[in-house]
Amino acid sequence: MSRMFLIRTLLALCVLAAPLAASAQDDTAGASSALTQSMQTPLATLDGKSLTLDGLKGQVVLLNFWATWCPPCREEIPHLVEAQRTYKERGFTVVGVTWSDRSAQSKLARFVARMRINYPIIYDTDRAKMIQFARGFGGVYALPVSLLLDREGRIVRLHTGAVTMPMLEKWIEPMLIEG
């Protein structure tokens, strides 16, 4: 890894963590309300369905903000696909949220098919709604960003940067045992 890459990654972590920390310290009730609103927001999926995170309560959810143009996002997709395949029957799901991606729906669908993505992809063209949705989770300031939600919909982990299957195993296994 280059030194510049590490510096950019650390800066991205700081930038992303600052709004989360501020909302936790300054306005816990407001942050909680924004999270609740985001959990209830109906979002359009790439296959034309509607999904709410509230509808996934009872499952462990990895919410992954990504874009097709983002190299680390593309690198982590096989790991997310493997996690979905491995843990789906035990109450786990990945939800991919396309972010800052101007790909046409048909182009994105071809990308998803080529990458063999086996989890729902949010593709909602209402930009204002998507920004409000992301704010409920502290905002998105770098890609990829993954948030792990417990079975009650609470954020238990925030990770900026690509994830790997060993990381996901370490995070997910204990949560599935508890449930």
PyMOL commands that set and color helices and strands:
alter all, ss='L'
color gray80, all
select helices_A, chain A and resi 3-26+28-40+54-56+71-90+105-114+127-135+165-178
alter helices_A, ss='H'
color red, helices_A
select strands_A, chain A and resi 43-44+50-51+60-66+92-98+121-122+145-149+155-160
alter strands_A, ss='S'
color yellow, strands_A
deselect
rebuild
show_as cartoon
